[in-house]
Amino acid sequence: MTISGFPDLNGADWQPTRDSMKQYARVVGKVRRALAPPEKHWFHTALRVAAVGATTGPIPGIDSSVELVLDFVNHALQVVTSTGQTRSIPLRGQPVAVFHRQTLDALAGLGIEAAVDPDQFSDDSQLTYVPQQARRLWTAFSLVNLTLARFKGSLREETGPLVLWPHNFDLAFLWFSGRKVPNQDLANPEYADEQMNFGFEPGDAGIPEPYFYVTAYPMPDGLAGSPLPAGATWQTEGWTGALLRYVELLKYDDPAGHLLAFLIAAHRAGSKQMTG
């Protein structure tokens, strides 16, 4: 199976819209964190990928469940319950403080109270949200999600869910070697589980352009420098891991195939050193 159609994300014109999408995702993520049952590795604080955007998935309530979907295709936050109640908040570039109030008001109207600290979302600055750019970026997320899911499904060992982390707006999943990290509290899986992290970042302060990453915890000696496919490098400044810039995919007729080759090569190198 090949996946083509990866959109061009060169240039910086779409980045203000990306940053707004991230701000809105942070609000929805805090709602999920406030309402969802705890999970190991903080998976309960993360969003999931839906066809049209980022979703909390169904969050259990007292008498029903609620789901919040950041729809980046139709450009609205959709709030739905298992009893058929709905609320919709258009995404128009409203300040994050306004969006935060709108979200909590919508939930309150459904009889749901979410304890989210408003001081985290006090910025009243107008945001930029261009629908065409949001949809273009979400197209990239959707195709990356399919490729990561395909790779994740090929792994025999335990993996975590494929999630969208709101705080950095990166899509990722964890792979576990099955071994424990020496001298760590076994009751704390975040630090006790030997693991690798595979993800897609649409750009951040360190690397403004979109990129794919693979990191390991703890980092095995000699992993950085292992062979990687064309265009991929080892990142050693700020963080250590394998790096493939999104723009590299656009050079290939089968961008998903090249991404898979990158993920497989990094996993092979890391898993060999972790379990060998």
N, C-alpha and C positions, 0 to 999 in steps of 0.2 A: 504494500500500500504506500502511495506517495501522497504528500500533501503539498500542493502548490498554492500560489496566491498570497504569499506573505507580503503585506503592504510595505511600501517604502517609508521608513521612518527617519530618513536623512533630514538634516536641517533642525532648526530649533523652534519653528513656528508653532508646533503642536505642544511644546513643553509646558506653557502656562495652563493649557487645558488638562494635561496630565497631572500637574500639581493640584488642580482643583478636584479632579477625580480622586486623588489621594486624600485630600482633606475630607471629602464626603465619605470615603471609605473608612476613615478613622472614626467618624461619628458612628457609623453603623457597626463597626467593630467593637466599639465601647458598649453599645447596646447588647451585642451578643455576649460580651464578657460579663455584663451585669446580670444577664438572665439565664445563660446556658450553664448546665452542670459542668464542674471542673473536669478536665482531661489532662493526662500526662503530656509533657512537652508543650503545655500551654495551647494545645490544639483548639480548646474551647474559645480562645480569643481571636481565632482566624476565621476568615470568610472562605466560601467555596465558589467555584466557577459555575454559573448557570449559562444557558444559551445566549441570553441577552445581557449578561453582566455579572456582578458579584452578589452573592446571596449569603444570608446567615444560615440558610437551611431552616427547617422547622425547629423552633425553640419551644420546648414544652412549657405550658403555663398551668394554672390550677385546673381549669375546666376545658382548655383548648390549647392549640399551639399557634404561634405567630411566626411569620417569615417576612424578612425585609429583603427586597431585591433592588439593588442599584442597577437600573436598566439603562445601559449606555447605548442602546439601539433606539429606544423610544424616548430616552432622556427624562427619566423620572425615577423617584424612589417609590416603589410599590410596596405597600404594607398589606399583607393578607393574613387572615386567620382561618383555622380549620372549620369555623362555623360560617364562613362565607362573607365575613365583614372585610371591607377594603378601604384603604386610604391611598391617595396618590399625591406626591409632592414633585412638581416640575423642577428639573435641574436647569437653572438659568444663570449660573454664575453668582448666585446669592452668597454673601459672606458666610463663612463657616459658623459664625455665631448664630446667624439667622437660620441656617439649615439645621443646626443642633436644636434650636427651639422648635422649629417646625416638626422635626422628627419626634421629639418627646411629646409634643402636643398631639400629634397623630396617634401615638401609642396610648396616651392618656384618654383620648376619645374612644378608644377600644377597651378601656378599663385596665390598661397595662402600665405599671409604673416601673421605669428603669432608672436605677440610681447611677447617674452619670454626672461627674463633677463638671459644672458649667465653666469653671475656670480654665479647663483644658481647651475650651472652644470660645474664647472671648474676643477673638479677632473679628472686627466688624468691617474689614477691608473688602471691597468688591473683588470677586474672583473672575477669571476668564474661563468661559466654557463655550467652546465652539462645537456644535453638534457633529459636524462632519469630521472634525479631528478626533473627538471622543470615539466615534464609531470606528474610525480607522485604527486607533490604538487598540480598541477592543477586538477588532478583527485579528490583530497580531496576537493578543492574549489568547483568543479562542484557538488559533492554530497551534500556538506553543503548548497550550493545555492538552490538545490532542496528542502531540508528540511526546510530551512528558508522561502522559498517561500510558501511552504505548510502551515507552521504556520502562516505566514503573511496573507494568504488568509482566514484563519479561524477567523480573528479579525473583529469585526463589526465597530469599530471606525476608524477614519482617520489614515492612515499610510503613511509614505513617501516611495519613491522608494527604492528598494533593491539595494544598491550601493557598489562599491569597492572604498574605500578612498585611493588615491595614497600615501598620506603622511605617512600613517602607514600600508598600504597594508592590511587593515581589511575590511571584508565584513559585512555590517550591514544595518539595517533599523530602523526608528523611529516610535513609536506608540504614538498617542496623546490622552490624556484623554478627551479633549474638554474643559478643564478649563484653565483659565489664571492664571499666577503666580502673586500674589499680588505685587504691588509697582514696576512693570516692565513696560517699555515703550511698549505699544501695537503695535507700528510700527516696533518693532524689534522682529520678531517671534522666533529667536534663543533663546531669554531669556524670552519671554512672554508666550510661549506655554509650558504647563505642559506635560511631555513626559517621555517615557522609550526608551532605546536604546538596541537592541538585535544584537549581532554580533559574528564574528569569527575572531580571531587574530592568524596568523601563528607563533607568537613568537616575542617578543620585548626585550628591555633592561631590563625591570622589570621581565618578565616571559619569558625565552628563548624558551620554548616549546609551541606548538600550544594549544590554549584554546578558549572556548566560554565564553562570558560575557553578563551580563544584568545589566544595570545601570538605574538610574532614576534621573530626574531633575524636581523640587528639590527633594532631597532624603527624603522620608517620615520617620518620627520618628518610630523606631521599625521595619523597613523593614528588615534590616540586622539581621539575626537570624531566619527569617521565615523558615518553613520546606522546604527542597529541596530533590530531589531524591538522591539515593546512589552515592557517589563519588563527589557530588557537595558541594561546601563550599561558605561561604561569605568572600569576600576579603575586608580587612579594612586597609591595608597598601598601601600607594601610591594612591589608589582610592578605592571607596566603591561600591560593587556590588556583584552579584552572579557570581560564577566562576565554570566552568566545564572543566577540562583538556581533550584535545582530546584523550589522551591515554586511558581514562576511557571508551570511546565508544567501543574500541577494545575488551573489556571484554564481550560484549553482542552479541548474535546472531542477534539482530535487533538494530544496532547502531543508526539508524535514529529514531527509536521509543524511545530510551533512551534520545536522544537529544531533541526530541519533549516533553518528559515528563519534562525535565529540563526547557525548555522555557515556557511551560504551567504553571508550578509551580511558577516560578519567576513572570510571568505576573499576575497570579491570586493574588499573595501576593501584588504586587505593585499596580495593578489597584483597588483592594479592598480599600487600604488606600488612593489612590488618589481621587477616585470618591465616596468613602463611607463616 
